[in-house]
Amino acid sequence: MANDMAWVHEILNALPQDDSLEVFPWHLGVFDAHCHPTDTPSCLDEIPSMKARVLTIMATRGEDQDVVVNFAQQSGIRGTSIPQLLQTDVSHKQCELIPSFGWHPWFSHQIYDDSILGSQSTIQPSEKVKHYRSVITPTPEDDSFLQFLPDPRPLSALLTEIRKHLQQYPYALVGEIGLDRTFRLPENWLPNIHTESTNGATPGGREGRRLSPYKVHMDHQRKILKAQLNLAGEMQRPVSVHGVAAHGILFEALAETWKGHDKPVLSKREQKRRANAVKTQTEDADEPGNDSKGGGNADNEPKPFPPRICLHSYSGPPDTLRQYFHASVPAEVYCSFSVLVNMKAATAKKTVEVIKAVPDERILVESDLHCAGEEMDRLLERMVRIVCGAKEWSLEEGVKQLGSNWFRFVFGREP
């Protein structure tokens, strides 16, 4: 979640402005795999005129779930427009969006496991403090910090709400979800300041507050993450995952959901034999009079793990990627990259090496920006150029590949 506009302008002002740069092929379709324009509701009117073709927008907390719904109602993608998404027709004018619904790890402390409290829909003040003392570390010596935190919500109600939104929007993702070892909770608002501090932004974020020394226990973050991963598996929706300083434990949490569902690792001989068998079955199915359609697509059956996973603004080392792309992993794993998170001076060189290590068909680009409009387009263009340079793709080749990857990640099929 990149929401420091001064930093955004600093990055954009540092980008090359050389008129000799190859003309960017926006007409081929550029897709933002992860962004937060709902943090700035006033930018909604900017979306239709953007150069990007589709924005994949995230929800993160209680205050923005309905804002994502509002954005989706106005600019959300419709089924009839999906076949045209990757067309090269320059007359394609309006940018659309794919909504995502989920609970970010920065706000995971605001959710309590109501199964422990007998499925209570509300929580008493004493239980509120007890809950926060159990999930925040180090434990505050003074309960006043805890008392001013929002009343926590039951996990069952969160899952019910996300499920309702996924049912309403058949192409919606689950996100943003994940784990974060470094984030610290912001200090509480001082009296009479909160209502004046948002400046039009969706409330509930940091909004300029100083950070406290407190973090959310990883065990609690994992519990909230696992519940949402299971729901994504039940609904067979892709997920957008946040992972900061938690690359090992994040993989463990994800792998836990597909335990017992690992794909068999086949020898090359067995792979060839099965490929020939599938080819023969396809040819038989095409014979006249053979109209058997089978019993449905087993891949769409509910499972405890999501079918496709995007590691958003992936910041881990190249070696960590191997476990995600192992042949036994039953989920399709993608990595997306953003200028704001991945291309800072201290990390840019490593990011280029990571980009090279990601399989061509599993890489995505994103802005991770909190405001739609020209800045978001420029960040996307810059990230596409970086990926194409690292992969030694032409711009046209790269934009087409990235578009196909995004389509496969979101819809689970080839364009």
C-alpha angles and dihedrals in degrees: 000000000000110000106149103109093190089059090047092053091046090055094045093048089053094054118106114270095185110146088210091071113116111267108263113243100227089155090072091064128261119210127201106215096194134015144139111221089146087075085073107039092181089070093065092099090057095064101078092054097048120115092229113093100217135008119206101211126199136217117210113170145008095281097056105042093089091041088060088050090053091050091048092051091055103036106008119136118260125214092242092061096052096086090056097049096097097036115123093222107134089207089076096114114170128069113222134191144227113215124223127195126201148108119266119224090240087069099034092109087068090068123076129194101247092187086076092051097047097266094296114181091205132033129221120238092251091049090048091058091043090052094050092046088055097051104034124079133235092029108243113245090211117055092206090088090054095045091058094052116101118274104268121244126228115256092228091058091050092052091047091052094048091047090052091053092047090052091050093049110041093191096046122124131217108248165192096016134136149093132299126184097181107046117107125200115254120246116264120266118267115239116282093008104088099074092050098044103068097074091200095313121130105268126240099061129103093273096186098311121144116254121252123219091252129109135179117257111255091228090060093045089052092051092054091044094049093051091054093044089053090050091050088052092049091051093036093233128148119246135218109217131201116207123173122171087339105088096133097044091044091057089047091052092049094044090051089064094056097041107138092019098079115142115245112254105231130201117244089253092054091046090054092047092052093045090055090048092052090049091052092049091050092051091049091050089054093057114113113268095023103115099153110142097182126224100303134279109311090198089071094057116114115270133173092248133056117258094228131024130195116200095208119217087353109212103173126110122273092250092061090061093068093075091053093051096044112132092241095061106106095200124074107242122204131183122213126194134203134193092226096056106022106034102058114130093257095051107028096093093050091046092057090053091049091049089054090052096051113093111255092242094052104054126104137175129225142173099214084201126150097217130055121224141065095338091056092050092050093050091050092049092050093050092048090052091050093049092047091050093049092046093042090236126148112244091251093049092046097047090050092048093047091048092052090047092052091048091051092047095050102037102026096231141079117275 
